[in-house]
Amino acid sequence: MAVLDQVNIVLESNFPVMHFEYVRMGMGVALSPLPPEAALPEQARHSGVTLRNVAHLFGEETLYYIRRKGEFETAYAAKFRDLVLTRQAQRLHSKPV
């Protein structure tokens, strides 16, 4: 048995495009919390790799809207919050049952 057959390599990157590069180079698979495929950069969508949603194995990543307690919510922050909540509601209603 060769030494390379015994080595397990784990790579980390906070630059998601590198995940595609590592996989394309044959270094294995990548797990990453990526945005929906439509929001991915063009080079990621057509990179010769297959994206599979594995949320059923790992769960969904929860995001939080955080602001200072007791502070007045600015108009642009309120619009951002409304946009996120509207998108989330649309996504929930569009899921097949």
Phi and psi restraints in degrees (range 20) as a CNS / XPLOR table:
assign (resid 1 and name C) (resid 2 and name N)
       (resid 2 and name CA) (resid 2 and name C) 1.0 -77.4 20.0 2
assign (resid 2 and name N) (resid 2 and name CA)
       (resid 2 and name C) (resid 3 and name N) 1.0 154.7 20.0 2
assign (resid 2 and name C) (resid 3 and name N)
       (resid 3 and name CA) (resid 3 and name C) 1.0 -60.8 20.0 2
assign (resid 3 and name N) (resid 3 and name CA)
       (resid 3 and name C) (resid 4 and name N) 1.0 -39.0 20.0 2
assign (resid 3 and name C) (resid 4 and name N)
       (resid 4 and name CA) (resid 4 and name C) 1.0 -62.7 20.0 2
assign (resid 4 and name N) (resid 4 and name CA)
       (resid 4 and name C) (resid 5 and name N) 1.0 -29.6 20.0 2
assign (resid 4 and name C) (resid 5 and name N)
       (resid 5 and name CA) (resid 5 and name C) 1.0 -69.4 20.0 2
assign (resid 5 and name N) (resid 5 and name CA)
       (resid 5 and name C) (resid 6 and name N) 1.0 -19.0 20.0 2
assign (resid 5 and name C) (resid 6 and name N)
       (resid 6 and name CA) (resid 6 and name C) 1.0 -97.9 20.0 2
assign (resid 6 and name N) (resid 6 and name CA)
       (resid 6 and name C) (resid 7 and name N) 1.0 -7.3 20.0 2
assign (resid 6 and name C) (resid 7 and name N)
       (resid 7 and name CA) (resid 7 and name C) 1.0 -91.6 20.0 2
assign (resid 7 and name N) (resid 7 and name CA)
       (resid 7 and name C) (resid 8 and name N) 1.0 131.0 20.0 2
assign (resid 7 and name C) (resid 8 and name N)
       (resid 8 and name CA) (resid 8 and name C) 1.0 -108.5 20.0 2
assign (resid 8 and name N) (resid 8 and name CA)
       (resid 8 and name C) (resid 9 and name N) 1.0 120.3 20.0 2
assign (resid 8 and name C) (resid 9 and name N)
       (resid 9 and name CA) (resid 9 and name C) 1.0 -107.6 20.0 2
assign (resid 9 and name N) (resid 9 and name CA)
       (resid 9 and name C) (resid 10 and name N) 1.0 131.3 20.0 2
assign (resid 9 and name C) (resid 10 and name N)
       (resid 10 and name CA) (resid 10 and name C) 1.0 -120.7 20.0 2
assign (resid 10 and name N) (resid 10 and name CA)
       (resid 10 and name C) (resid 11 and name N) 1.0 126.0 20.0 2
assign (resid 10 and name C) (resid 11 and name N)
       (resid 11 and name CA) (resid 11 and name C) 1.0 -115.6 20.0 2
assign (resid 11 and name N) (resid 11 and name CA)
       (resid 11 and name C) (resid 12 and name N) 1.0 142.9 20.0 2
assign (resid 11 and name C) (resid 12 and name N)
       (resid 12 and name CA) (resid 12 and name C) 1.0 -120.4 20.0 2
assign (resid 12 and name N) (resid 12 and name CA)
       (resid 12 and name C) (resid 13 and name N) 1.0 144.4 20.0 2
assign (resid 12 and name C) (resid 13 and name N)
       (resid 13 and name CA) (resid 13 and name C) 1.0 -151.9 20.0 2
assign (resid 13 and name N) (resid 13 and name CA)
       (resid 13 and name C) (resid 14 and name N) 1.0 136.3 20.0 2
assign (resid 13 and name C) (resid 14 and name N)
       (resid 14 and name CA) (resid 14 and name C) 1.0 -95.8 20.0 2
assign (resid 14 and name N) (resid 14 and name CA)
       (resid 14 and name C) (resid 15 and name N) 1.0 13.1 20.0 2
assign (resid 14 and name C) (resid 15 and name N)
       (resid 15 and name CA) (resid 15 and name C) 1.0 -116.2 20.0 2
assign (resid 15 and name N) (resid 15 and name CA)
       (resid 15 and name C) (resid 16 and name N) 1.0 95.1 20.0 2
assign (resid 15 and name C) (resid 16 and name N)
       (resid 16 and name CA) (resid 16 and name C) 1.0 -52.5 20.0 2
assign (resid 16 and name N) (resid 16 and name CA)
       (resid 16 and name C) (resid 17 and name N) 1.0 -30.8 20.0 2
assign (resid 16 and name C) (resid 17 and name N)
       (resid 17 and name CA) (resid 17 and name C) 1.0 -61.0 20.0 2
assign (resid 17 and name N) (resid 17 and name CA)
       (resid 17 and name C) (resid 18 and name N) 1.0 -30.3 20.0 2
assign (resid 17 and name C) (resid 18 and name N)
       (resid 18 and name CA) (resid 18 and name C) 1.0 -66.2 20.0 2
assign (resid 18 and name N) (resid 18 and name CA)
       (resid 18 and name C) (resid 19 and name N) 1.0 -30.2 20.0 2
assign (resid 18 and name C) (resid 19 and name N)
       (resid 19 and name CA) (resid 19 and name C) 1.0 -58.3 20.0 2
assign (resid 19 and name N) (resid 19 and name CA)
       (resid 19 and name C) (resid 20 and name N) 1.0 -43.4 20.0 2
assign (resid 19 and name C) (resid 20 and name N)
       (resid 20 and name CA) (resid 20 and name C) 1.0 -64.0 20.0 2
assign (resid 20 and name N) (resid 20 and name CA)
       (resid 20 and name C) (resid 21 and name N) 1.0 -39.6 20.0 2
assign (resid 20 and name C) (resid 21 and name N)
       (resid 21 and name CA) (resid 21 and name C) 1.0 -64.7 20.0 2
assign (resid 21 and name N) (resid 21 and name CA)
       (resid 21 and name C) (resid 22 and name N) 1.0 -45.2 20.0 2
assign (resid 21 and name C) (resid 22 and name N)
       (resid 22 and name CA) (resid 22 and name C) 1.0 -60.0 20.0 2
assign (resid 22 and name N) (resid 22 and name CA)
       (resid 22 and name C) (resid 23 and name N) 1.0 -44.3 20.0 2
assign (resid 22 and name C) (resid 23 and name N)
       (resid 23 and name CA) (resid 23 and name C) 1.0 -65.9 20.0 2
assign (resid 23 and name N) (resid 23 and name CA)
       (resid 23 and name C) (resid 24 and name N) 1.0 -44.7 20.0 2
assign (resid 23 and name C) (resid 24 and name N)
       (resid 24 and name CA) (resid 24 and name C) 1.0 -60.0 20.0 2
assign (resid 24 and name N) (resid 24 and name CA)
       (resid 24 and name C) (resid 25 and name N) 1.0 -31.7 20.0 2
assign (resid 24 and name C) (resid 25 and name N)
       (resid 25 and name CA) (resid 25 and name C) 1.0 -78.0 20.0 2
assign (resid 25 and name N) (resid 25 and name CA)
       (resid 25 and name C) (resid 26 and name N) 1.0 -5.2 20.0 2
assign (resid 25 and name C) (resid 26 and name N)
       (resid 26 and name CA) (resid 26 and name C) 1.0 87.4 20.0 2
assign (resid 26 and name N) (resid 26 and name CA)
       (resid 26 and name C) (resid 27 and name N) 1.0 20.8 20.0 2
assign (resid 26 and name C) (resid 27 and name N)
       (resid 27 and name CA) (resid 27 and name C) 1.0 -85.4 20.0 2
assign (resid 27 and name N) (resid 27 and name CA)
       (resid 27 and name C) (resid 28 and name N) 1.0 1.3 20.0 2
assign (resid 27 and name C) (resid 28 and name N)
       (resid 28 and name CA) (resid 28 and name C) 1.0 126.6 20.0 2
assign (resid 28 and name N) (resid 28 and name CA)
       (resid 28 and name C) (resid 29 and name N) 1.0 -146.3 20.0 2
assign (resid 28 and name C) (resid 29 and name N)
       (resid 29 and name CA) (resid 29 and name C) 1.0 -111.1 20.0 2
assign (resid 29 and name N) (resid 29 and name CA)
       (resid 29 and name C) (resid 30 and name N) 1.0 165.8 20.0 2
assign (resid 29 and name C) (resid 30 and name N)
       (resid 30 and name CA) (resid 30 and name C) 1.0 -130.1 20.0 2
assign (resid 30 and name N) (resid 30 and name CA)
       (resid 30 and name C) (resid 31 and name N) 1.0 143.8 20.0 2
assign (resid 30 and name C) (resid 31 and name N)
       (resid 31 and name CA) (resid 31 and name C) 1.0 -119.8 20.0 2
assign (resid 31 and name N) (resid 31 and name CA)
       (resid 31 and name C) (resid 32 and name N) 1.0 127.7 20.0 2
assign (resid 31 and name C) (resid 32 and name N)
       (resid 32 and name CA) (resid 32 and name C) 1.0 -156.5 20.0 2
assign (resid 32 and name N) (resid 32 and name CA)
       (resid 32 and name C) (resid 33 and name N) 1.0 141.6 20.0 2
assign (resid 32 and name C) (resid 33 and name N)
       (resid 33 and name CA) (resid 33 and name C) 1.0 -78.8 20.0 2
assign (resid 33 and name N) (resid 33 and name CA)
       (resid 33 and name C) (resid 34 and name N) 1.0 91.4 20.0 2
assign (resid 33 and name C) (resid 34 and name N)
       (resid 34 and name CA) (resid 34 and name C) 1.0 -96.6 20.0 2
assign (resid 34 and name N) (resid 34 and name CA)
       (resid 34 and name C) (resid 35 and name N) 1.0 157.3 20.0 2
assign (resid 34 and name C) (resid 35 and name N)
       (resid 35 and name CA) (resid 35 and name C) 1.0 -70.3 20.0 2
assign (resid 35 and name N) (resid 35 and name CA)
       (resid 35 and name C) (resid 36 and name N) 1.0 169.0 20.0 2
assign (resid 35 and name C) (resid 36 and name N)
       (resid 36 and name CA) (resid 36 and name C) 1.0 -52.6 20.0 2
assign (resid 36 and name N) (resid 36 and name CA)
       (resid 36 and name C) (resid 37 and name N) 1.0 150.1 20.0 2
assign (resid 36 and name C) (resid 37 and name N)
       (resid 37 and name CA) (resid 37 and name C) 1.0 -53.9 20.0 2
assign (resid 37 and name N) (resid 37 and name CA)
       (resid 37 and name C) (resid 38 and name N) 1.0 -34.8 20.0 2
assign (resid 37 and name C) (resid 38 and name N)
       (resid 38 and name CA) (resid 38 and name C) 1.0 -64.2 20.0 2
assign (resid 38 and name N) (resid 38 and name CA)
       (resid 38 and name C) (resid 39 and name N) 1.0 -24.6 20.0 2
assign (resid 38 and name C) (resid 39 and name N)
       (resid 39 and name CA) (resid 39 and name C) 1.0 -92.8 20.0 2
assign (resid 39 and name N) (resid 39 and name CA)
       (resid 39 and name C) (resid 40 and name N) 1.0 -3.1 20.0 2
assign (resid 39 and name C) (resid 40 and name N)
       (resid 40 and name CA) (resid 40 and name C) 1.0 -74.2 20.0 2
assign (resid 40 and name N) (resid 40 and name CA)
       (resid 40 and name C) (resid 41 and name N) 1.0 151.3 20.0 2
assign (resid 40 and name C) (resid 41 and name N)
       (resid 41 and name CA) (resid 41 and name C) 1.0 -61.1 20.0 2
assign (resid 41 and name N) (resid 41 and name CA)
       (resid 41 and name C) (resid 42 and name N) 1.0 151.4 20.0 2
assign (resid 41 and name C) (resid 42 and name N)
       (resid 42 and name CA) (resid 42 and name C) 1.0 -52.6 20.0 2
assign (resid 42 and name N) (resid 42 and name CA)
       (resid 42 and name C) (resid 43 and name N) 1.0 -43.1 20.0 2
assign (resid 42 and name C) (resid 43 and name N)
       (resid 43 and name CA) (resid 43 and name C) 1.0 -65.6 20.0 2
assign (resid 43 and name N) (resid 43 and name CA)
       (resid 43 and name C) (resid 44 and name N) 1.0 -25.4 20.0 2
assign (resid 43 and name C) (resid 44 and name N)
       (resid 44 and name CA) (resid 44 and name C) 1.0 -78.6 20.0 2
assign (resid 44 and name N) (resid 44 and name CA)
       (resid 44 and name C) (resid 45 and name N) 1.0 -37.4 20.0 2
assign (resid 44 and name C) (resid 45 and name N)
       (resid 45 and name CA) (resid 45 and name C) 1.0 -70.1 20.0 2
assign (resid 45 and name N) (resid 45 and name CA)
       (resid 45 and name C) (resid 46 and name N) 1.0 -28.6 20.0 2
assign (resid 45 and name C) (resid 46 and name N)
       (resid 46 and name CA) (resid 46 and name C) 1.0 -118.4 20.0 2
assign (resid 46 and name N) (resid 46 and name CA)
       (resid 46 and name C) (resid 47 and name N) 1.0 45.6 20.0 2
assign (resid 46 and name C) (resid 47 and name N)
       (resid 47 and name CA) (resid 47 and name C) 1.0 -101.0 20.0 2
assign (resid 47 and name N) (resid 47 and name CA)
       (resid 47 and name C) (resid 48 and name N) 1.0 6.3 20.0 2
assign (resid 47 and name C) (resid 48 and name N)
       (resid 48 and name CA) (resid 48 and name C) 1.0 78.9 20.0 2
assign (resid 48 and name N) (resid 48 and name CA)
       (resid 48 and name C) (resid 49 and name N) 1.0 18.6 20.0 2
assign (resid 48 and name C) (resid 49 and name N)
       (resid 49 and name CA) (resid 49 and name C) 1.0 -121.4 20.0 2
assign (resid 49 and name N) (resid 49 and name CA)
       (resid 49 and name C) (resid 50 and name N) 1.0 161.2 20.0 2
assign (resid 49 and name C) (resid 50 and name N)
       (resid 50 and name CA) (resid 50 and name C) 1.0 -107.2 20.0 2
assign (resid 50 and name N) (resid 50 and name CA)
       (resid 50 and name C) (resid 51 and name N) 1.0 131.9 20.0 2
assign (resid 50 and name C) (resid 51 and name N)
       (resid 51 and name CA) (resid 51 and name C) 1.0 -99.7 20.0 2
assign (resid 51 and name N) (resid 51 and name CA)
       (resid 51 and name C) (resid 52 and name N) 1.0 132.9 20.0 2
assign (resid 51 and name C) (resid 52 and name N)
       (resid 52 and name CA) (resid 52 and name C) 1.0 -130.6 20.0 2
assign (resid 52 and name N) (resid 52 and name CA)
       (resid 52 and name C) (resid 53 and name N) 1.0 132.6 20.0 2
assign (resid 52 and name C) (resid 53 and name N)
       (resid 53 and name CA) (resid 53 and name C) 1.0 -76.7 20.0 2
assign (resid 53 and name N) (resid 53 and name CA)
       (resid 53 and name C) (resid 54 and name N) 1.0 120.3 20.0 2
assign (resid 53 and name C) (resid 54 and name N)
       (resid 54 and name CA) (resid 54 and name C) 1.0 -115.9 20.0 2
assign (resid 54 and name N) (resid 54 and name CA)
       (resid 54 and name C) (resid 55 and name N) 1.0 26.9 20.0 2
assign (resid 54 and name C) (resid 55 and name N)
       (resid 55 and name CA) (resid 55 and name C) 1.0 -59.7 20.0 2
assign (resid 55 and name N) (resid 55 and name CA)
       (resid 55 and name C) (resid 56 and name N) 1.0 -29.9 20.0 2
assign (resid 55 and name C) (resid 56 and name N)
       (resid 56 and name CA) (resid 56 and name C) 1.0 -66.7 20.0 2
assign (resid 56 and name N) (resid 56 and name CA)
       (resid 56 and name C) (resid 57 and name N) 1.0 -19.4 20.0 2
assign (resid 56 and name C) (resid 57 and name N)
       (resid 57 and name CA) (resid 57 and name C) 1.0 -94.0 20.0 2
assign (resid 57 and name N) (resid 57 and name CA)
       (resid 57 and name C) (resid 58 and name N) 1.0 -35.8 20.0 2
assign (resid 57 and name C) (resid 58 and name N)
       (resid 58 and name CA) (resid 58 and name C) 1.0 -115.6 20.0 2
assign (resid 58 and name N) (resid 58 and name CA)
       (resid 58 and name C) (resid 59 and name N) 1.0 -9.3 20.0 2
assign (resid 58 and name C) (resid 59 and name N)
       (resid 59 and name CA) (resid 59 and name C) 1.0 85.8 20.0 2
assign (resid 59 and name N) (resid 59 and name CA)
       (resid 59 and name C) (resid 60 and name N) 1.0 173.1 20.0 2
assign (resid 59 and name C) (resid 60 and name N)
       (resid 60 and name CA) (resid 60 and name C) 1.0 -91.2 20.0 2
assign (resid 60 and name N) (resid 60 and name CA)
       (resid 60 and name C) (resid 61 and name N) 1.0 148.8 20.0 2
assign (resid 60 and name C) (resid 61 and name N)
       (resid 61 and name CA) (resid 61 and name C) 1.0 -86.8 20.0 2
assign (resid 61 and name N) (resid 61 and name CA)
       (resid 61 and name C) (resid 62 and name N) 1.0 124.3 20.0 2
assign (resid 61 and name C) (resid 62 and name N)
       (resid 62 and name CA) (resid 62 and name C) 1.0 -86.7 20.0 2
assign (resid 62 and name N) (resid 62 and name CA)
       (resid 62 and name C) (resid 63 and name N) 1.0 133.0 20.0 2
assign (resid 62 and name C) (resid 63 and name N)
       (resid 63 and name CA) (resid 63 and name C) 1.0 -112.4 20.0 2
assign (resid 63 and name N) (resid 63 and name CA)
       (resid 63 and name C) (resid 64 and name N) 1.0 147.1 20.0 2
assign (resid 63 and name C) (resid 64 and name N)
       (resid 64 and name CA) (resid 64 and name C) 1.0 -120.4 20.0 2
assign (resid 64 and name N) (resid 64 and name CA)
       (resid 64 and name C) (resid 65 and name N) 1.0 141.6 20.0 2
assign (resid 64 and name C) (resid 65 and name N)
       (resid 65 and name CA) (resid 65 and name C) 1.0 -95.7 20.0 2
assign (resid 65 and name N) (resid 65 and name CA)
       (resid 65 and name C) (resid 66 and name N) 1.0 115.6 20.0 2
assign (resid 65 and name C) (resid 66 and name N)
       (resid 66 and name CA) (resid 66 and name C) 1.0 -119.0 20.0 2
assign (resid 66 and name N) (resid 66 and name CA)
       (resid 66 and name C) (resid 67 and name N) 1.0 132.0 20.0 2
assign (resid 66 and name C) (resid 67 and name N)
       (resid 67 and name CA) (resid 67 and name C) 1.0 -145.0 20.0 2
assign (resid 67 and name N) (resid 67 and name CA)
       (resid 67 and name C) (resid 68 and name N) 1.0 164.3 20.0 2
assign (resid 67 and name C) (resid 68 and name N)
       (resid 68 and name CA) (resid 68 and name C) 1.0 -67.6 20.0 2
assign (resid 68 and name N) (resid 68 and name CA)
       (resid 68 and name C) (resid 69 and name N) 1.0 136.1 20.0 2
assign (resid 68 and name C) (resid 69 and name N)
       (resid 69 and name CA) (resid 69 and name C) 1.0 -65.7 20.0 2
assign (resid 69 and name N) (resid 69 and name CA)
       (resid 69 and name C) (resid 70 and name N) 1.0 133.4 20.0 2
assign (resid 69 and name C) (resid 70 and name N)
       (resid 70 and name CA) (resid 70 and name C) 1.0 81.1 20.0 2
assign (resid 70 and name N) (resid 70 and name CA)
       (resid 70 and name C) (resid 71 and name N) 1.0 -5.3 20.0 2
assign (resid 70 and name C) (resid 71 and name N)
       (resid 71 and name CA) (resid 71 and name C) 1.0 -84.3 20.0 2
assign (resid 71 and name N) (resid 71 and name CA)
       (resid 71 and name C) (resid 72 and name N) 1.0 147.3 20.0 2
assign (resid 71 and name C) (resid 72 and name N)
       (resid 72 and name CA) (resid 72 and name C) 1.0 -68.1 20.0 2
assign (resid 72 and name N) (resid 72 and name CA)
       (resid 72 and name C) (resid 73 and name N) 1.0 133.4 20.0 2
assign (resid 72 and name C) (resid 73 and name N)
       (resid 73 and name CA) (resid 73 and name C) 1.0 -82.1 20.0 2
assign (resid 73 and name N) (resid 73 and name CA)
       (resid 73 and name C) (resid 74 and name N) 1.0 121.5 20.0 2
assign (resid 73 and name C) (resid 74 and name N)
       (resid 74 and name CA) (resid 74 and name C) 1.0 -68.7 20.0 2
assign (resid 74 and name N) (resid 74 and name CA)
       (resid 74 and name C) (resid 75 and name N) 1.0 161.1 20.0 2
assign (resid 74 and name C) (resid 75 and name N)
       (resid 75 and name CA) (resid 75 and name C) 1.0 -61.6 20.0 2
assign (resid 75 and name N) (resid 75 and name CA)
       (resid 75 and name C) (resid 76 and name N) 1.0 -42.1 20.0 2
assign (resid 75 and name C) (resid 76 and name N)
       (resid 76 and name CA) (resid 76 and name C) 1.0 -71.0 20.0 2
assign (resid 76 and name N) (resid 76 and name CA)
       (resid 76 and name C) (resid 77 and name N) 1.0 -31.8 20.0 2
assign (resid 76 and name C) (resid 77 and name N)
       (resid 77 and name CA) (resid 77 and name C) 1.0 -68.4 20.0 2
assign (resid 77 and name N) (resid 77 and name CA)
       (resid 77 and name C) (resid 78 and name N) 1.0 -39.2 20.0 2
assign (resid 77 and name C) (resid 78 and name N)
       (resid 78 and name CA) (resid 78 and name C) 1.0 -65.3 20.0 2
assign (resid 78 and name N) (resid 78 and name CA)
       (resid 78 and name C) (resid 79 and name N) 1.0 -40.1 20.0 2
assign (resid 78 and name C) (resid 79 and name N)
       (resid 79 and name CA) (resid 79 and name C) 1.0 -65.5 20.0 2
assign (resid 79 and name N) (resid 79 and name CA)
       (resid 79 and name C) (resid 80 and name N) 1.0 -39.3 20.0 2
assign (resid 79 and name C) (resid 80 and name N)
       (resid 80 and name CA) (resid 80 and name C) 1.0 -62.8 20.0 2
assign (resid 80 and name N) (resid 80 and name CA)
       (resid 80 and name C) (resid 81 and name N) 1.0 -46.7 20.0 2
assign (resid 80 and name C) (resid 81 and name N)
       (resid 81 and name CA) (resid 81 and name C) 1.0 -58.9 20.0 2
assign (resid 81 and name N) (resid 81 and name CA)
       (resid 81 and name C) (resid 82 and name N) 1.0 -45.5 20.0 2
assign (resid 81 and name C) (resid 82 and name N)
       (resid 82 and name CA) (resid 82 and name C) 1.0 -62.5 20.0 2
assign (resid 82 and name N) (resid 82 and name CA)
       (resid 82 and name C) (resid 83 and name N) 1.0 -40.5 20.0 2
assign (resid 82 and name C) (resid 83 and name N)
       (resid 83 and name CA) (resid 83 and name C) 1.0 -61.8 20.0 2
assign (resid 83 and name N) (resid 83 and name CA)
       (resid 83 and name C) (resid 84 and name N) 1.0 -46.5 20.0 2
assign (resid 83 and name C) (resid 84 and name N)
       (resid 84 and name CA) (resid 84 and name C) 1.0 -63.6 20.0 2
assign (resid 84 and name N) (resid 84 and name CA)
       (resid 84 and name C) (resid 85 and name N) 1.0 -45.2 20.0 2
assign (resid 84 and name C) (resid 85 and name N)
       (resid 85 and name CA) (resid 85 and name C) 1.0 -65.5 20.0 2
assign (resid 85 and name N) (resid 85 and name CA)
       (resid 85 and name C) (resid 86 and name N) 1.0 -38.2 20.0 2
assign (resid 85 and name C) (resid 86 and name N)
       (resid 86 and name CA) (resid 86 and name C) 1.0 -65.0 20.0 2
assign (resid 86 and name N) (resid 86 and name CA)
       (resid 86 and name C) (resid 87 and name N) 1.0 -45.2 20.0 2
assign (resid 86 and name C) (resid 87 and name N)
       (resid 87 and name CA) (resid 87 and name C) 1.0 -62.0 20.0 2
assign (resid 87 and name N) (resid 87 and name CA)
       (resid 87 and name C) (resid 88 and name N) 1.0 -41.6 20.0 2
assign (resid 87 and name C) (resid 88 and name N)
       (resid 88 and name CA) (resid 88 and name C) 1.0 -63.6 20.0 2
assign (resid 88 and name N) (resid 88 and name CA)
       (resid 88 and name C) (resid 89 and name N) 1.0 -42.8 20.0 2
assign (resid 88 and name C) (resid 89 and name N)
       (resid 89 and name CA) (resid 89 and name C) 1.0 -64.3 20.0 2
assign (resid 89 and name N) (resid 89 and name CA)
       (resid 89 and name C) (resid 90 and name N) 1.0 -41.2 20.0 2
assign (resid 89 and name C) (resid 90 and name N)
       (resid 90 and name CA) (resid 90 and name C) 1.0 -62.1 20.0 2
assign (resid 90 and name N) (resid 90 and name CA)
       (resid 90 and name C) (resid 91 and name N) 1.0 -42.2 20.0 2
assign (resid 90 and name C) (resid 91 and name N)
       (resid 91 and name CA) (resid 91 and name C) 1.0 -63.9 20.0 2
assign (resid 91 and name N) (resid 91 and name CA)
       (resid 91 and name C) (resid 92 and name N) 1.0 -41.8 20.0 2
assign (resid 91 and name C) (resid 92 and name N)
       (resid 92 and name CA) (resid 92 and name C) 1.0 -65.5 20.0 2
assign (resid 92 and name N) (resid 92 and name CA)
       (resid 92 and name C) (resid 93 and name N) 1.0 -38.1 20.0 2
assign (resid 92 and name C) (resid 93 and name N)
       (resid 93 and name CA) (resid 93 and name C) 1.0 -76.6 20.0 2
assign (resid 93 and name N) (resid 93 and name CA)
       (resid 93 and name C) (resid 94 and name N) 1.0 -19.9 20.0 2
assign (resid 93 and name C) (resid 94 and name N)
       (resid 94 and name CA) (resid 94 and name C) 1.0 -92.5 20.0 2
assign (resid 94 and name N) (resid 94 and name CA)
       (resid 94 and name C) (resid 95 and name N) 1.0 -6.3 20.0 2
assign (resid 94 and name C) (resid 95 and name N)
       (resid 95 and name CA) (resid 95 and name C) 1.0 -71.0 20.0 2
assign (resid 95 and name N) (resid 95 and name CA)
       (resid 95 and name C) (resid 96 and name N) 1.0 133.9 20.0 2
assign (resid 95 and name C) (resid 96 and name N)
       (resid 96 and name CA) (resid 96 and name C) 1.0 -67.8 20.0 2
assign (resid 96 and name N) (resid 96 and name CA)
       (resid 96 and name C) (resid 97 and name N) 1.0 145.4 20.0 2
